[in-house]
Amino acid sequence: MTVSPELRSIGAPRQASPDLLRSVFRQHAAGVAVVTAHGDRPVGFTATSLTSVAAEPPLISFGVGTASSSWPVVSEAEHIGVHILGEHQRELAGTFARSGADRFGPATRWSVGPEGVPILDGVLAWLVCRVVARVPAGDHRIVIAEAVAGDPDGVGRPLLYHQGRFNALRD
């Protein structure tokens, strides 16, 4: 087998570890979403693991850490909100990613949406979904949920997460 000179040589493999996984996924640009739920109080977190699972029925999935402050509410919630953030919402993404932040404080514009789920203002798109499964996956759970309502008509360009930072698309 010959190797094209344009191709970079493959480096020596490293043993699998949490650091290796983080390093590899820093190379993967991902869309930024905020997942919300309501129990005794509204909760939410920034997620880059959002995935469209199926169109029929309309299913999505995302991962959430069981040590997350949001997990106790998400673990019992019948419905969750999924919000696709725009590049103008870096600060909002940071607020929902930061441990101990007042995520639903005065700086966060939101309202109560279908099924009582907190809906963030000014996002590119949102869904309210009914949780259908919570699958154990290491120190996380993969939540699978079916869309029941939403709005895809926000204005702007998507926010991305790459190399440990929130970024905008380049033309």
C-alpha positions as CSV (number, residue, x, y, z in Angstrom):
1,M,0.0,0.0,0.0
2,T,1.3,3.4,-0.8
3,V,0.5,6.6,1.2
4,S,-0.2,9.8,-0.5
5,P,2.3,12.6,0.5
6,E,-0.6,14.8,1.4
7,L,-1.7,12.5,4.2
8,R,-0.2,13.2,7.6
9,S,1.4,10.2,9.2
10,I,-0.5,8.5,12.0
11,G,1.0,9.2,15.4
12,A,1.7,6.5,18.0
13,P,-1.5,5.3,19.6
14,R,-2.1,6.2,23.2
15,Q,-3.8,4.1,25.8
16,A,-7.5,4.9,26.2
17,S,-8.2,7.3,29.1
18,P,-10.6,10.2,30.0
19,D,-7.9,12.6,28.9
20,L,-7.5,10.9,25.5
21,L,-11.2,11.0,24.9
22,R,-11.4,14.7,25.8
23,S,-8.4,15.4,23.5
24,V,-9.9,13.6,20.6
25,F,-13.3,15.3,21.0
26,R,-11.7,18.7,21.2
27,Q,-11.1,18.2,17.5
28,H,-14.8,17.5,16.9
29,A,-16.9,20.7,16.4
30,A,-20.3,20.3,17.9
31,G,-23.5,22.3,18.0
32,V,-24.4,23.9,21.3
33,A,-27.7,23.2,23.0
34,V,-29.2,23.9,26.4
35,V,-31.4,21.3,27.9
36,T,-34.0,22.4,30.5
37,A,-36.5,20.7,32.8
38,H,-38.8,21.7,35.7
39,G,-39.3,20.0,39.0
40,D,-39.5,21.9,42.2
41,R,-37.4,24.5,40.4
42,P,-36.2,25.0,36.8
43,V,-32.9,23.4,35.9
44,G,-30.7,23.4,32.8
45,F,-27.3,22.6,31.4
46,T,-25.3,23.2,28.2
47,A,-25.0,20.1,26.0
48,T,-22.9,19.3,23.0
49,S,-24.0,15.7,22.9
50,L,-27.4,16.4,21.3
51,T,-28.3,14.0,18.5
52,S,-31.2,13.4,16.2
53,V,-32.0,9.7,16.6
54,A,-35.1,9.1,14.4
55,A,-37.6,11.0,12.3
56,E,-40.4,8.5,12.9
57,P,-41.2,8.8,15.7
58,P,-39.2,12.1,16.2
59,L,-36.6,11.1,18.7
60,I,-33.5,12.9,20.1
61,S,-30.8,11.9,22.6
62,F,-28.3,13.7,24.8
63,G,-25.9,12.7,27.6
64,V,-26.1,14.1,31.2
65,G,-23.7,13.4,34.0
66,T,-25.2,11.8,37.1
67,A,-23.1,14.2,39.3
68,S,-24.7,17.2,37.5
69,S,-26.8,19.5,39.6
70,S,-29.5,19.1,37.0
71,W,-29.6,15.3,37.1
72,P,-31.9,14.9,40.0
73,V,-34.7,16.8,38.2
74,V,-33.9,15.4,34.7
75,S,-33.9,11.9,36.2
76,E,-37.6,12.3,37.2
77,A,-38.8,14.8,34.5
78,E,-41.5,13.6,32.1
79,H,-40.7,16.4,29.7
80,I,-37.5,18.3,28.8
81,G,-36.7,21.3,26.7
82,V,-34.0,21.3,24.0
83,H,-32.7,24.7,22.8
84,I,-30.4,25.2,19.8
85,L,-28.2,28.3,20.6
86,G,-27.1,30.9,18.2
87,E,-23.6,32.5,17.9
88,H,-25.0,35.5,19.8
89,Q,-25.6,33.3,22.9
90,R,-22.1,32.5,24.0
91,E,-22.7,34.1,27.4
92,L,-25.9,32.0,27.8
93,A,-24.0,28.9,26.9
94,G,-21.4,29.7,29.5
95,T,-23.9,30.4,32.2
96,F,-25.6,27.0,31.7
97,A,-22.2,25.3,31.5
98,R,-20.7,26.8,34.7
99,S,-21.1,25.0,38.0
100,G,-22.9,27.0,40.6
101,A,-24.2,29.7,38.2
102,D,-27.6,31.2,38.7
103,R,-28.9,29.8,35.4
104,F,-32.4,31.1,35.6
105,G,-31.5,34.4,37.3
106,P,-32.4,37.9,36.0
107,A,-29.9,37.7,33.1
108,T,-31.7,34.7,31.5
109,R,-34.8,35.5,29.5
110,W,-37.2,32.5,29.6
111,S,-40.9,31.6,29.9
112,V,-42.9,28.5,30.8
113,G,-43.7,26.5,27.6
114,P,-45.7,23.4,26.8
115,E,-45.8,20.8,29.5
116,G,-44.5,23.4,32.0
117,V,-40.9,23.2,30.5
118,P,-38.7,26.3,30.7
119,I,-38.3,27.8,27.2
120,L,-35.3,30.1,26.6
121,D,-35.9,33.3,24.6
122,G,-34.0,34.2,21.5
123,V,-32.7,30.7,20.5
124,L,-32.5,29.4,16.9
125,A,-34.9,26.6,17.6
126,W,-36.4,24.6,20.5
127,L,-38.3,21.4,21.2
128,V,-40.2,20.1,24.1
129,C,-39.8,16.4,24.3
130,R,-41.3,13.5,26.4
131,V,-38.6,11.4,28.0
132,V,-38.9,7.8,26.8
133,A,-35.7,6.3,28.2
134,R,-32.7,6.9,30.4
135,V,-29.9,4.6,29.5
136,P,-26.9,4.1,31.9
137,A,-23.6,4.9,30.3
138,G,-20.7,5.1,32.7
139,D,-21.0,8.2,34.9
140,H,-23.7,9.6,32.6
141,R,-27.2,8.7,31.4
142,I,-28.2,8.9,27.7
143,V,-31.6,10.4,27.7
144,I,-33.9,9.5,24.7
145,A,-36.9,11.7,24.2
146,E,-39.7,12.2,21.7
147,A,-40.5,15.6,20.4
148,V,-44.0,16.8,21.1
149,A,-43.8,20.6,20.3
150,G,-41.3,23.1,19.0
151,D,-40.3,26.1,17.0
152,P,-37.6,26.0,14.3
153,D,-37.9,29.7,13.3
154,G,-35.3,31.6,15.3
155,V,-33.0,34.0,13.6
156,G,-29.2,33.7,13.4
157,R,-26.3,31.3,12.9
158,P,-25.5,28.3,15.2
159,L,-23.1,28.4,18.1
160,L,-20.4,25.7,18.0
161,Y,-18.1,24.2,20.5
162,H,-14.6,23.4,19.4
163,Q,-11.1,23.2,21.1
164,G,-12.7,23.9,24.5
165,R,-14.3,27.2,23.3
166,F,-17.6,28.5,22.0
167,N,-17.2,29.5,18.4
168,A,-19.1,30.9,15.4
169,L,-19.1,29.5,11.9
170,R,-16.7,31.1,9.4
171,D,-17.7,31.9,5.9
